[in-house]
């Protein structure tokens, strides 16, 4: 069977609902129309779907069909290909927007969050610093913790503990000196961690 087998009589019978004529049209044109679709789409599965949709549409509109039908079938496939490409572009645009949003989120997340290893390292350093502060003499420790953790001024600490401002300042200096010795390589990190 070939396209040449489709004549006026076949289309007339198809327009009256004869399934045998529809099967003949399908058999004669299916491969040809798939080739047309593949020329535009480059995906066999999508091309098959487009051609099958054209034949479903032909069956639904069979009462309006006229001979010759060749140009109508080819144009229907081309329109199906265009619709597919336009839908794909719309889908790609939506997906690209989502991809861009996801990439922006990932970039922001990477920039704003430490890696698990950095987080663990930071926690370990912070623990070392806190342990070193806990080793300070009690009076020195109380003053230094208020100064560092509560961000109180030496004047406020002195008033609260009923000490002279110079005593508080000396205790803060003593604390820093002792921490320099016990944490030697971490002193700059101590300042960063405790003053954040």
C-alpha positions in Angstrom: 0.0 0.0 0.0 1.1 3.5 -0.7 -0.1 7.1 -0.6 -1.3 6.7 -4.2 -3.9 4.2 -3.0 -5.7 7.1 -1.3 -8.2 8.5 -3.7 -11.5 10.5 -3.7 -13.6 7.4 -3.0 -11.5 6.5 0.1 -11.9 9.9 1.6 -15.6 10.0 0.8 -16.1 6.7 2.6 -14.0 7.9 5.5 -16.1 11.1 5.8 -19.1 8.8 6.1 -17.4 6.9 9.0 -16.1 3.8 7.3 -13.4 2.4 9.6 -11.9 0.4 6.8 -11.1 3.6 4.8 -9.6 5.1 8.0 -7.4 2.1 8.4 -6.3 2.3 4.8 -5.4 6.0 5.2 -3.6 5.3 8.4 -1.6 2.4 6.9 -0.7 4.4 3.8 0.3 7.6 5.5 1.6 6.7 8.9 5.3 6.1 7.9 5.4 9.1 5.6 3.9 11.4 8.2 6.3 10.1 10.8 9.2 11.0 8.5 7.7 14.5 8.2 7.5 14.9 12.0 11.0 13.5 12.5 12.3 16.1 10.0 11.2 18.8 12.5 11.3 17.2 15.9 14.3 14.7 15.9 12.6 12.5 18.6 10.9 9.3 17.3 8.6 8.9 20.2 7.3 12.5 20.1 7.0 12.3 16.3 4.9 9.1 16.7 2.7 10.9 19.3 2.2 13.9 17.0 1.2 11.6 14.0 -1.1 9.6 16.2 -2.8 12.8 17.4 -3.2 13.9 13.8 -5.0 10.6 13.0 -7.2 10.9 16.1 -8.1 14.4 15.0 -8.8 13.1 11.5 -11.3 10.6 12.8 -13.0 13.2 14.9 -13.3 15.6 12.0 -13.9 12.9 9.3 -17.3 14.5 8.3 -15.5 17.6 7.1 -12.7 15.9 5.1 -12.3 16.5 1.4 -10.0 15.1 -1.3 -7.1 15.7 -1.9 -6.0 15.2 1.7 -2.3 15.0 1.3 -1.5 18.7 2.0 -4.0 18.7 4.9 -2.2 15.8 6.6 1.2 17.2 6.1 0.1 20.6 7.4 -1.6 19.0 10.4 1.7 17.2 11.3 3.7 20.5 10.9 1.2 22.3 13.1 1.5 19.4 15.7 5.3 19.8 15.6 5.0 23.6 16.0 2.7 23.2 19.0 5.1 20.7 20.5 8.1 23.0 20.1 6.2 25.9 21.5 5.0 23.9 24.5 8.6 22.7 25.0 9.9 26.2 24.9 7.3 27.3 27.5 8.1 24.3 29.7 11.9 25.0 29.3 11.4 28.6 30.2 9.5 27.6 33.4 12.0 24.9 34.2 14.9 27.3 33.5 13.3 29.8 35.9 13.0 27.1 38.5 16.6 26.0 37.8 17.9 29.6 38.1 16.0 30.0 41.4 17.4 26.7 42.6 21.0 27.7 41.5 20.6 31.1 43.3 19.4 29.3 46.4 22.3 26.8 46.2 24.8 29.6 45.7 23.5 31.6 48.6 23.5 28.5 50.8 27.1 27.7 49.9 28.2 31.3 50.6 26.2 31.6 53.9 26.8 28.3 55.5 29.9 26.5 56.6 30.6 23.1 55.3 29.9 20.3 57.9 33.7 20.0 58.5 34.0 23.8 59.0 31.1 23.7 61.4 32.7 20.9 63.4 36.1 22.7 63.4 34.4 25.9 64.6 32.6 24.0 67.4 35.8 22.3 68.5 37.7 25.7 68.6 34.8 27.3 70.5 34.9 24.4 73.0 38.7 24.9 73.5 38.2 28.6 74.1 35.3 28.0 76.6 37.4 25.4 78.4 40.3 27.8 78.7 38.0 30.5 80.1 36.7 28.0 82.6 40.3 27.5 83.8 40.7 31.2 84.8 40.6 32.1 88.5 37.0 32.5 89.7 37.0 36.3 90.1 38.8 36.8 86.7 36.4 34.3 85.0 33.3 36.1 86.3 34.5 39.5 85.1 35.8 38.2 81.7 32.5 36.3 81.0 30.4 39.4 81.7 32.7 41.5 79.5 32.8 39.0 76.6 29.4 37.2 76.7 27.2 40.0 78.1 29.0 42.8 76.3 29.1 44.8 79.5 31.5 47.7 79.9 34.2 47.7 82.6 32.2 50.5 84.3 29.0 48.4 84.4 30.8 45.3 85.6 32.6 47.4 88.4 29.2 48.9 89.5 27.5 45.5 89.5 30.3 43.7 91.4 31.2 46.7 93.6 34.8 46.8 92.4 36.9 49.7 91.0 36.9 50.2 87.3 40.7 49.7 87.3 40.4 46.3 89.1 37.9 45.2 86.4 40.3 46.4 83.6 43.2 44.6 85.2 41.2 41.3 85.5 40.2 41.5 81.8 43.8 42.1 80.8 44.9 39.2 83.1 42.3 37.0 81.5 43.5 37.8 78.0 47.1 37.3 79.0 46.3 33.9 80.4 44.3 32.9 77.4 47.1 33.9 75.1 49.3 31.4 76.9 46.8 28.6 77.0 45.5 29.1 73.5 48.6 30.6 71.9 47.7 29.8 68.2 44.0 30.4 68.7 44.1 33.9 70.3 42.9 35.6 67.1 40.1 33.1 66.7 39.2 33.7 70.4 38.6 37.3 69.7 36.6 36.5 66.6 34.5 33.8 68.2 33.8 35.6 71.4 33.1 39.0 70.0 30.7 37.9 67.3 
